[in-house]
Amino acid sequence: MGRIALQNARGDHAGHRYWHPLAQIDSVPGLDAYPWPPAAAKSLDDLRAEVAALQAQGFAVVGNASQTILETAYLMRGIGRLFLDFYERPRYVDALFGKLAERRIAQARLLTAAGVDAVRIGDDIATQQALMISLPMYRERLRPWHAAVVAAAHEVAPELPVAYHSDGNLTALLPELVAIGVSAINPVQPECMDLAAIRREFGADLALWGCTPVQSTYAHGTPAEVRAHTRFLFEEIAPGHGLIVQFMNIVLTPHVLGSLAAFFGEFARRAATRART
């Protein structure tokens, strides 16, 4: 895919403009002739050294193989064209997904062999209402490739945590992800996913990574509302389960700095209370 970073009048980041290099390539021979890049830009030795250096500084290192299949495909092809291809050119879709998966499988093995602490895969596959493709289509077209990437990482390190990223309401997909060996989900948007219900049903299998209402409370709410949500995370989501708080895709508004200050103030207060007990 092609991508150009955009800025607003103040010079702030304002997203990207994309173009689609596979827009005019609509055959399997055309895919075969496309100049696909190599799976990795760095050697295993170089990656091992980078990972070890970061871990020596106390960082947990996540190997990123996100935009695993579907998202890269629709960025390269164009989402409207790709979704038509599911019905009009199914062999083309299989070939495209296979070429992407071949590279992601190699990347998952390489990152895991380099000693990362976790691997993150995923495709933006959901709107804030529902999945963008049906569960039967996911099972037929995408799940085998996702499962192969997870399996590639687990061949090298069987206990390695594998996280799946998708914005939007991912709830319907969670049983599928657990079944293929995913152990964390991100960003778990509170605006469209019920954190408490997900914790109850999937807390034994999935760590929740994200969980901050950046579109609503952090962007437009009050410090008191931020503190209330932070207490909810600590008291109802975190105990006995995996929770990683992250501000994913935060919306920049005049409220944001105050919201972040309220979060970290509440966080520090609770950390100090825990340290005394």
C-alpha positions, -999 to +999 in steps of 0.1 A: +000+000+000+010+036-004+006+060+024+012+098+029+010+113+064-013+143+066-012+173+089-038+199+098-033+237+097-015+237+130+009+210+119-006+182+140-009+147+126-042+142+108-042+107+095-030+094+062-039+094+025-037+059+009-034+045-025-039+009-035-012-008-055-033-038-063-063-018-075-057-027-112-043-062-105-073-086-105-059-120-115-037-147-099-010-143-125-010-106-118-004-114-081+024-138-090+041-111-110+038-084-083+071-074-067+064-086-032+089-074-006+109-099+015+093-110+048+120-094+070+142-064+066+166-075+094+185-106+102+177-128+131+210-118+148+202-081+144+167-086+158+180-106+188+204-079+196+177-052+195+153-072+216+180-080+242+190-044+244+154-033+251+148-061+276+180-051+294+164-016+299+134-032+315+110-031+285+087-058+275+091-063+237+061-070+215+068-083+180+044-066+157+028-087+129-004-067+129-024-059+098-019-096+093-040-106+064-074-088+058-063-053+066-032-054+044-053-069+017-079-042+017-052-015+020-034-029-010-065-037-031-091-012-018-118-023+007-147-021-018-128-040-045-117-067-020-151-073-006-165-077-042-136-101-048-149-124-021-178-132-044-165-124-079-129-137-076-126-161-047-095-178-062-079-143-063-087-138-026-072-171-017-040-164-036-037-129-021-043-141+014-018-169+009+009-146-002+003-123+028+002-152+052+034-167+039+052-135+049+034-132+083+042-168+092+079-161+085+077-129+105+060-146+135+088-173+135+115-147+132+102-124+159+096-153+183+131-167+176+145-132+184+131-135+219+102-111+220+079-113+250+048-114+230+036-112+194+007-090+182-013-100+152-046-087+140-067-070+113-092-042+117-122-064+110-150-046+129-170-014+129-183-001+163-215-020+156-204-055+143-179-075+123-173-063+088-175-099+075-198-127+087-186-153+110-190-181+084-169-160+060-143-154+087-141-192+094-137-200+057-115-172+045-095-158+074-094-181+104-071-207+088-045-180+080-047-164+115-044-198+130-013-206+109+004-174+121-003-181+157+009-217+153+041-205+137+049-184+168+040-213+191+062-237+172+091-217+184+078-207+219+047-227+229+038-204+258+043-171+240+014-147+245-002-137+212-024-107+211-050-098+185-057-062+176-089-048+160-106-016+165-144-018+169-168-043+184-149-076+183-171-095+207-185-120+182-150-130+172-137-138+206-145-175+208-128-180+174-096-162+186-095-182+218-098-214+198-067-206+177-045-197+206-049-159+210-044-149+246-050-111+246-071-086+227-066-050+220-079-022+223-112-035+237-131-002+231-155+006+260-177+026+237-188-006+219-176-036+240-189-045+274-157-049+295-174-065+324-192-091+303-161-099+284-142-103+316-168-127+330-170-149+298-134-148+286-113-136+315-098-170+321-085-171+284-079-135+274-060-106+288-077-072+281-052-046+266-065-011+262-099-006+278-098+032+279-128+052+265-106+076+244-134+086+221-158+096+248-147+100+284-111+110+277-120+132+248-151+150+262-156+139+298-147+154+332-117+144+354-143+129+378-156+106+350-120+096+341-113+087+378-145+067+380-136+047+349-101+041+363-116+028+396-138+005+375-108-009+357-089-015+390-118-029+410-138-049+385-116-057+355-081-062+369-085-085+399-075-120+391-072-114+353-049-098+328-053-061+323-030-037+303-042-002+303-034+017+271-046+049+254-051+035+219-060+060+190-066+088+215-087+116+202-070+150+206-094+175+222-089+203+248-099+178+275-072+152+268-044+165+290-067+169+319-081+134+314-046+119+313-037+138+344-068+125+362-059+089+351-023+091+363-033+108+395-058+080+403-033+054+392-006+068+415-030+070+444-040+034+441-004+023+436+006+041+468-023+025+487-014-009+475+023-004+485+012+004+521-010-028+524 
